[in-house]
Amino acid sequence: MRKKRAVWWMALAAAGSGLAAAAENWPQFRGPNAAGVSESVGLPEEFGPGRNVVWKTPVPPGHSSPVFSRTHIFLTAHEDGRLYTLALDRDSGRIAWRREAPRARIQELHKANGPASPSVVTDGSNAYAFFGDFGLLSYGPDGNERWRAPLGPFNNPMGMGASPVLAGNTLLMICDQESGSFLTALDKDSGKPLWRVDRSEYTRGFSTPVLYQPPNGPLQALIAGSYQLTSYDLRTGKPVWWYRGLTWQLKPTPVLGEGLVFVQGWAGGSDTGQQEDVPAFEQVLKIRDANGDGKLAKAEVTDEKLLKDWRSLDLDDDGALDARDWKLYQARRKAQNALIALRPGGRGELPETQVAWRYTRSLPNVPSPLYYRGILYMLKEGGIFTSFEAATGKVLKQARIAGALDPYFASPVAADGKIFTLSQQGKAAVISAGPEWEVLAVNDLGEECHATPAVVGGKLYVRTKSALYCFARPGAEAAKR
């Protein structure tokens, strides 16, 4: 019964989003609906620069992950201060075209981020790319620019990270930032805005939307943002339901399975045991607001902890803390890092009774969870890999991936009864899927990696700092996904 329910759930999500028709093409970040799961078989366990290489194509740096149309592989990249969208031939890996994007500005970035981090999304023919230093652009299969939609500038000191997604003819882009956050929907063929909703209660965020089709009702977009998971009606952009209980800075993308939404978040200073009640803003003003302007200037603050985190507290970067800044600081100090399994659906704010289970230990910073064949997997920095019984949250196994005890930015993906992980140092582990998972091989790509791998047609695609690799077993036939 559990297996049937999971299949029904995923079929609804795919059918409602229009991803079913494009499933063979891995059309967005982490594949159909960002699930990270492929039906490919016959994948290699051992691969690297000198082993099981079908082709290798040098590409400029970028953190975006490869996505596939019927004929091309799309990447974004940056080189010599310029931004590019690349299209590679799927069969040969040859670069078919390369188009420069306007760069209207150079925005602030975290040292681990880059100006070409969001992945492209495709409808099977056309490509849709987002750059934080410009906005959205669409290209046809021959590289012809179809339209452009400038967005920003953005107030995100870490840089942007969420990728655009498609729901039928609607292109979605989430732009969470310290101030001025919004979700926008555009017509994919014209680039004209369909609707835009304000998300001023949210601060910086990096999580890509996923699509959810309820048994009754319209298709919805689920967005994990600071402190809250929100479901939006894709026809209107209006919130349908929401759950307050997330941490303050969301990077991983949620996944669906077992009739649940699994949403995971870790942000420094929100661990269990570090939560605290911060005094009301009015109380602090009475003591510290020397000039009586109703704000806290940096010179009026003596708390070293506040001064150390000033950039993340002064959200609009105006040199003073106002009531909004303080309210969100209070929420940040009370937030709890967690992996949450939530029963979606309903109207308005969801009660705690819709939380099926919660886990608060060994939480990753960036990699998204993976649901595969009834089991949920989680990958933390240092190579800590955990398997859960997805329906109950029971921990099945937790251990380190020997030989890959590194930082991780790429999310795990699954196919052929195996799970593929990729560390920042370029160590690619192949793990047998199951409750008592085991490491089958650890392969060294020889250079830094940030992008999530793709699995398409019996082949594994891995982007390193300088190249895109296609790996497959010798003589292996392309498998139907």
C-alpha positions as CSV (number, residue, x, y, z in Angstrom):
1,M,0.0,0.0,0.0
2,R,2.8,2.4,0.9
3,K,4.5,1.8,-2.5
4,K,1.2,2.4,-4.4
5,R,0.6,5.6,-2.4
6,A,4.1,6.9,-3.2
7,V,3.7,6.1,-6.9
8,W,0.3,7.9,-7.0
9,W,1.7,10.9,-5.3
10,M,4.6,11.3,-7.7
11,A,2.4,10.7,-10.7
12,L,0.1,13.5,-9.6
13,A,3.0,15.9,-9.2
14,A,4.5,15.0,-12.6
15,A,1.2,15.1,-14.5
16,G,0.1,18.4,-13.0
17,S,3.4,20.1,-13.8
18,G,3.8,18.8,-17.3
19,L,7.1,17.2,-16.3
20,A,6.0,13.7,-17.3
21,A,6.4,14.5,-21.0
22,A,9.9,15.9,-20.4
23,A,11.0,13.2,-17.9
24,E,13.5,11.7,-20.2
25,N,15.2,15.0,-20.5
26,W,16.1,16.0,-16.9
27,P,14.6,19.4,-17.6
28,Q,15.6,21.4,-14.5
29,F,17.8,21.5,-11.5
30,R,18.0,18.0,-10.1
31,G,15.6,16.5,-12.7
32,P,11.8,16.3,-12.8
33,N,10.4,18.3,-9.9
34,A,13.9,18.5,-8.3
35,A,13.5,15.0,-7.0
36,G,16.9,13.8,-8.1
37,V,15.6,10.4,-9.3
38,S,16.1,8.7,-12.7
39,E,14.8,5.4,-14.1
40,S,18.1,4.9,-15.9
41,V,19.9,1.5,-15.5
42,G,23.3,0.1,-16.3
43,L,25.2,3.1,-14.8
44,P,29.0,2.8,-14.1
45,E,30.2,2.4,-10.5
46,E,33.8,3.4,-11.4
47,F,34.5,6.5,-13.4
48,G,36.8,9.4,-13.6
49,P,39.0,11.4,-16.0
50,G,40.6,8.3,-17.3
51,R,37.8,5.7,-16.9
52,N,34.4,5.1,-18.5
53,V,34.5,8.6,-20.2
54,V,32.1,8.9,-23.2
55,W,33.2,12.5,-23.7
56,K,34.6,15.4,-21.8
57,T,34.0,19.0,-22.8
58,P,35.9,22.0,-21.3
59,V,33.5,24.7,-20.0
60,P,34.0,27.9,-18.1
61,P,33.4,27.9,-14.4
62,G,29.9,27.9,-13.0
63,H,27.9,26.2,-10.2
64,S,24.8,25.5,-12.2
65,S,23.8,21.9,-12.9
66,P,23.4,20.3,-16.3
67,V,19.8,20.1,-17.6
68,F,18.6,18.4,-20.8
69,S,16.2,19.2,-23.7
70,R,15.6,16.7,-26.5
71,T,18.7,17.8,-28.3
72,H,20.9,19.8,-25.9
73,I,22.5,20.1,-22.5
74,F,22.3,23.5,-20.9
75,L,24.7,25.2,-18.5
76,T,25.4,28.7,-17.3
77,A,28.9,30.0,-16.8
78,H,31.1,33.0,-16.2
79,E,34.4,34.0,-17.7
80,D,36.5,37.2,-17.7
81,G,33.6,39.0,-16.0
82,R,31.0,37.9,-18.5
83,L,28.0,35.7,-18.1
84,Y,27.0,32.9,-20.5
85,T,24.4,30.3,-21.3
86,L,25.9,27.3,-23.0
87,A,24.2,24.6,-25.1
88,L,26.0,21.3,-25.7
89,D,25.1,18.6,-28.2
90,R,23.7,15.7,-26.1
91,D,25.4,13.0,-28.2
92,S,28.9,14.4,-28.7
93,G,29.2,17.0,-26.0
94,R,30.3,19.6,-28.6
95,I,29.3,23.2,-27.7
96,A,26.5,24.0,-30.1
97,W,26.1,27.6,-29.0
98,R,27.2,30.1,-26.4
99,R,25.3,33.3,-25.6
100,E,26.4,36.2,-23.5
101,A,23.9,37.6,-21.0
102,P,23.8,41.3,-20.2
103,R,25.5,42.1,-16.9
104,A,23.8,45.1,-15.5
105,R,25.7,45.0,-12.2
106,I,28.1,43.0,-10.1
107,Q,26.4,42.0,-6.9
108,E,27.7,40.8,-3.6
109,L,28.5,37.1,-3.3
110,H,29.5,34.6,-0.6
111,K,32.9,33.2,-1.4
112,A,31.3,29.8,-1.9
113,N,28.8,31.1,-4.4
114,G,29.2,32.4,-7.9
115,P,27.5,34.6,-10.6
116,A,26.3,31.5,-12.5
117,S,24.8,29.3,-9.8
118,P,21.1,28.9,-10.7
119,S,20.4,26.1,-13.2
120,V,18.6,26.5,-16.5
121,V,15.1,25.1,-17.0
122,T,13.9,23.8,-20.4
123,D,10.5,23.0,-21.9
124,G,12.2,20.4,-24.1
125,S,13.2,22.8,-26.8
126,N,13.8,26.3,-25.3
127,A,16.1,27.3,-22.5
128,Y,15.3,29.7,-19.6
129,A,18.2,31.1,-17.6
130,F,18.4,33.3,-14.5
131,F,21.4,35.5,-13.5
132,G,21.4,37.5,-10.3
133,D,23.3,40.2,-12.1
134,F,20.6,40.6,-14.8
135,G,17.4,38.6,-14.5
136,L,15.7,36.1,-16.8
137,L,16.4,35.3,-20.5
138,S,14.9,32.7,-22.9
139,Y,16.7,31.1,-25.8
140,G,15.4,29.0,-28.7
141,P,17.0,25.6,-29.6
142,D,19.4,27.4,-32.0
143,G,20.4,29.9,-29.4
144,N,18.2,32.7,-30.7
145,E,17.1,35.0,-27.9
146,R,13.4,34.8,-27.5
147,W,12.9,37.4,-24.8
148,R,14.6,39.0,-21.7
149,A,13.1,40.1,-18.4
150,P,15.4,42.2,-16.2
151,L,15.0,41.7,-12.5
152,G,16.7,43.2,-9.4
153,P,19.0,44.5,-8.2
154,F,18.9,42.1,-5.3
155,N,19.7,42.7,-1.6
156,N,21.2,39.3,-0.9
157,P,24.7,39.4,0.6
158,M,25.3,35.7,-0.3
159,G,24.1,36.0,-3.9
160,M,21.2,34.3,-5.5
161,G,20.9,30.5,-5.7
162,A,17.3,29.3,-6.5
163,S,16.7,28.1,-10.1
164,P,13.7,28.9,-12.3
165,V,11.1,26.1,-12.8
166,L,8.3,25.5,-15.3
167,A,4.7,24.6,-14.6
168,G,3.1,24.1,-18.0
169,N,3.3,27.4,-19.8
170,T,4.2,29.3,-16.6
171,L,7.8,30.1,-15.7
172,L,8.4,30.6,-11.9
173,M,11.2,32.5,-10.3
174,I,11.6,33.0,-6.6
175,C,13.8,35.9,-5.5
176,D,14.2,35.9,-1.7
177,Q,16.5,38.5,-0.2
178,E,17.1,40.6,2.9
179,S,14.4,43.1,1.7
180,G,12.1,43.1,-1.2
181,S,11.6,39.4,-1.6
182,F,9.1,38.2,-4.2
183,L,7.8,35.3,-6.3
184,T,7.1,36.0,-10.0
185,A,5.3,34.1,-12.7
186,L,5.9,34.8,-16.4
187,D,4.4,33.4,-19.7
188,K,7.2,31.1,-20.9
189,D,6.7,32.1,-24.6
190,S,6.5,35.9,-24.3
191,G,8.2,36.6,-21.0
192,K,5.3,38.8,-20.0
193,P,4.4,38.9,-16.3
194,L,1.4,36.9,-15.2
195,W,1.5,37.8,-11.5
196,R,4.0,38.8,-8.8
197,V,3.5,38.3,-5.1
198,D,5.3,40.2,-2.3
199,R,7.2,38.1,0.2
200,S,8.4,40.9,2.5
201,E,8.3,38.7,5.6
202,Y,11.0,36.5,4.1
203,T,14.7,37.2,4.1
204,R,17.6,35.5,2.1
205,G,16.7,32.2,0.6
206,F,18.1,29.8,-2.0
207,S,15.6,27.0,-2.2
208,T,14.1,26.1,-5.7
209,P,10.3,25.7,-5.8
210,V,8.7,22.3,-6.2
211,L,5.3,21.5,-7.6
212,Y,2.5,19.8,-5.7
213,Q,-0.8,18.6,-7.1
214,P,-3.4,18.1,-4.4
215,P,-6.0,15.4,-4.9
216,N,-8.6,18.2,-5.3
217,G,-7.7,21.7,-6.4
218,P,-5.3,23.6,-8.6
219,L,-1.6,22.9,-9.0
220,Q,0.5,24.6,-6.4
221,A,4.1,25.7,-5.9
222,L,5.8,24.9,-2.6
223,I,8.5,27.3,-1.5
224,A,10.7,26.8,1.5
225,G,11.7,30.3,2.8
226,S,12.9,31.8,6.0
227,Y,10.8,30.5,8.9
228,Q,8.0,29.2,6.6
229,L,7.0,26.7,3.9
230,T,4.3,28.3,1.7
231,S,2.1,26.8,-1.0
232,Y,0.9,29.1,-3.8
233,D,-1.9,28.7,-6.2
234,L,-0.2,28.7,-9.6
235,R,-3.2,30.4,-11.3
236,T,-3.2,33.5,-9.1
237,G,-0.1,33.5,-6.9
238,K,-2.2,33.6,-3.8
239,P,-1.0,31.5,-0.8
240,V,-3.2,28.5,-0.2
241,W,-1.6,27.1,3.0
242,W,1.6,27.6,5.0
243,Y,3.6,26.1,7.9
244,R,5.6,28.2,10.3
245,G,8.4,26.2,11.8
246,L,11.5,26.4,9.5
247,T,14.8,27.9,10.3
248,W,15.9,31.4,9.1
249,Q,17.9,30.6,6.0
250,L,16.8,27.9,3.6
251,K,19.1,26.4,1.0
252,P,17.9,22.8,0.3
253,T,15.0,22.2,-1.9
254,P,12.0,20.1,-0.5
255,V,11.2,16.7,-1.9
256,L,7.9,14.7,-2.0
257,G,7.2,11.1,-1.1
258,E,4.9,8.9,1.0
259,G,2.3,11.6,0.9
260,L,4.6,14.0,2.7
261,V,6.8,17.0,2.0
262,F,10.3,16.7,3.4
263,V,11.8,20.1,4.0
264,Q,15.2,20.5,5.6
265,G,17.1,23.6,6.9
266,W,20.2,24.4,8.8
267,A,21.5,27.9,9.5
268,G,24.1,28.9,12.1
269,G,22.9,30.0,15.5
270,S,19.6,28.1,15.3
271,D,20.6,24.7,16.8
272,T,18.7,23.1,19.6
273,G,20.0,24.5,22.8
274,Q,20.9,27.9,21.3
275,Q,17.4,29.3,21.1
276,E,16.7,32.3,23.1
277,D,14.1,34.9,23.9
278,V,15.2,38.3,22.6
279,P,13.8,41.4,24.4
280,A,11.1,43.4,22.7
281,F,12.3,46.2,20.4
282,E,10.5,48.8,22.5
283,Q,12.5,47.7,25.6
284,V,15.8,47.9,23.8
285,L,15.0,51.3,22.4
286,K,14.4,52.7,25.9
287,I,17.9,51.7,26.9
288,R,19.9,52.2,23.7
289,D,18.2,54.7,21.4
290,A,20.3,57.7,22.4
291,N,19.1,60.0,19.6
292,G,15.4,59.0,19.9
293,D,14.9,58.2,16.2
294,G,13.1,54.9,16.9
295,K,16.0,52.9,15.5
296,L,19.3,51.4,16.7
297,A,22.3,52.8,15.0
298,K,25.5,50.7,15.0
299,A,27.1,53.2,17.4
300,E,24.2,52.7,19.9
301,V,24.8,48.9,20.1
302,T,27.3,47.4,22.6
303,D,26.5,43.7,22.3
304,E,29.5,42.1,20.5
305,K,27.2,39.3,19.2
306,L,25.0,41.9,17.4
307,L,28.0,43.8,16.1
308,K,29.6,40.6,14.7
309,D,26.4,39.7,12.8
310,W,25.5,43.3,11.9
311,R,25.3,42.7,8.1
312,S,22.7,39.9,8.6
313,L,20.7,41.9,11.1
314,D,20.5,45.3,9.2
315,L,18.5,43.7,6.4
316,D,18.0,46.8,4.3
317,D,21.7,47.8,4.9
318,D,20.8,51.4,6.0
319,G,23.1,51.5,9.0
320,A,20.4,51.0,11.6
321,L,18.1,48.4,13.0
322,D,14.4,49.1,12.7
323,A,11.3,47.2,14.0
324,R,11.3,44.8,11.0
325,D,15.0,44.0,11.4
326,W,14.5,43.3,15.1
327,K,11.4,41.2,14.6
328,L,13.2,39.0,12.2
329,Y,16.2,38.8,14.5
330,Q,13.9,37.6,17.3
331,A,12.5,35.0,15.0
332,R,16.0,33.9,14.0
333,R,17.0,33.4,17.6
334,K,13.9,31.2,18.3
335,A,14.1,29.2,15.1
336,Q,15.2,25.6,15.1
337,N,17.1,23.7,12.5
338,A,15.3,20.6,11.5
339,L,14.4,18.0,8.9
340,I,10.6,18.1,8.9
341,A,8.1,15.6,7.3
342,L,4.9,17.5,6.7
343,R,1.5,16.4,5.6
344,P,0.6,19.0,3.0
345,G,-2.8,20.4,2.1
346,G,-5.6,22.4,3.6
347,R,-6.2,26.1,4.0
348,G,-4.3,28.7,5.9
349,E,-1.7,28.0,8.6
350,L,-1.1,24.3,9.2
351,P,-1.1,23.1,12.8
352,E,1.7,21.0,14.3
353,T,-0.5,18.0,14.1
354,Q,0.3,17.9,10.3
355,V,4.0,17.3,11.1
356,A,4.5,13.5,10.7
357,W,8.0,13.6,12.2
358,R,11.0,15.8,12.9
359,Y,14.7,15.2,13.1
360,T,17.2,17.8,14.4
361,R,20.7,16.1,14.3
362,S,23.5,15.9,11.7
363,L,21.7,18.4,9.4
364,P,23.3,19.5,6.1
365,N,23.8,23.1,5.2
366,V,23.3,23.0,1.4
367,P,22.5,19.5,-0.1
368,S,18.8,18.7,-0.5
369,P,17.3,15.4,0.8
370,L,16.7,12.5,-1.5
371,Y,13.5,10.3,-1.4
372,Y,14.1,7.0,-3.2
373,R,12.1,3.7,-3.0
374,G,10.5,4.4,0.4
375,I,13.7,5.7,2.0
376,L,14.8,9.3,2.7
377,Y,18.5,10.1,2.5
378,M,20.4,13.1,3.9
379,L,24.0,14.1,3.2
380,K,25.9,16.4,5.6
381,E,29.3,18.0,5.3
382,G,32.0,15.7,6.4
383,G,30.4,12.9,4.4
384,I,27.8,12.0,7.0
385,F,25.1,10.0,5.2
386,T,21.8,9.1,6.9
387,S,18.9,6.9,5.8
388,F,15.4,7.2,7.3
389,E,12.3,5.2,7.0
390,A,10.5,8.0,5.1
391,A,7.0,7.4,6.5
392,T,8.1,7.3,10.2
393,G,11.4,9.1,10.5
394,K,13.1,6.1,12.0
395,V,16.9,6.3,11.5
396,L,18.0,3.2,9.6
397,K,21.7,3.9,9.2
398,Q,24.1,6.8,9.8
399,A,27.8,6.7,8.9
400,R,30.5,8.6,7.0
401,I,31.3,8.0,3.4
402,A,34.8,6.7,3.8
403,G,37.1,8.4,1.3
404,A,34.9,11.4,0.8
405,L,34.9,13.2,4.2
406,D,34.6,16.6,2.5
407,P,32.3,19.7,2.3
408,Y,29.3,19.1,0.0
409,F,27.3,21.5,-2.2
410,A,25.9,19.1,-4.7
411,S,22.8,17.2,-3.8
412,P,22.6,13.3,-4.0
413,V,20.8,11.7,-7.0
414,A,19.5,8.2,-7.5
415,A,19.1,5.6,-10.3
416,D,19.6,1.9,-10.9
417,G,19.4,1.1,-7.2
418,K,22.3,3.4,-6.5
419,I,22.9,6.8,-5.0
420,F,25.5,9.2,-6.4
421,T,27.1,11.9,-4.2
422,L,29.7,14.5,-5.2
423,S,31.9,16.4,-2.8
424,Q,33.4,19.8,-3.2
425,Q,36.8,18.2,-3.6
426,G,35.5,16.1,-6.5
427,K,35.1,12.8,-4.7
428,A,32.1,11.0,-6.4
429,A,30.7,8.2,-4.2
430,V,28.4,5.4,-5.5
431,I,26.3,4.0,-2.8
432,S,23.9,1.0,-2.9
433,A,20.5,2.2,-2.0
434,G,18.6,0.6,0.9
435,P,18.1,0.8,4.7
436,E,21.6,-0.5,5.3
437,W,23.3,1.3,2.4
438,E,26.9,0.6,1.6
439,V,29.6,2.5,-0.3
440,L,30.4,0.7,-3.5
441,A,33.1,3.0,-4.9
442,V,34.6,6.4,-4.4
443,N,35.9,8.1,-7.6
444,D,38.2,11.1,-7.8
445,L,37.3,13.7,-10.4
446,G,40.5,15.5,-9.6
447,E,39.1,19.0,-9.2
448,E,36.5,21.1,-7.4
449,C,32.8,20.4,-7.9
450,H,29.7,22.3,-6.9
451,A,27.0,21.2,-9.4
452,T,24.6,18.4,-8.8
453,P,25.1,15.5,-11.2
454,A,22.5,14.5,-13.8
455,V,21.4,10.9,-14.8
456,V,19.9,10.6,-18.3
457,G,19.6,7.7,-20.7
458,G,21.9,5.3,-18.9
459,K,24.7,8.0,-18.6
460,L,26.0,10.0,-15.7
461,Y,26.9,13.7,-16.3
462,V,29.2,15.4,-13.8
463,R,30.3,19.1,-14.0
464,T,33.7,20.0,-12.5
465,K,35.2,23.4,-12.2
466,S,36.6,23.2,-15.8
467,A,34.6,20.5,-17.7
468,L,31.4,18.6,-18.2
469,Y,31.9,14.8,-18.3
470,C,29.6,12.1,-19.7
471,F,30.3,8.7,-18.1
472,A,28.8,5.3,-19.1
473,R,29.8,1.7,-19.1
474,P,31.5,0.5,-22.3
475,G,29.0,-0.5,-24.9
476,A,26.1,0.3,-22.6
477,E,22.8,1.0,-24.4
478,A,20.9,4.2,-23.6
479,A,18.2,3.1,-21.2
480,K,14.7,4.4,-21.4
481,R,13.9,6.5,-18.3
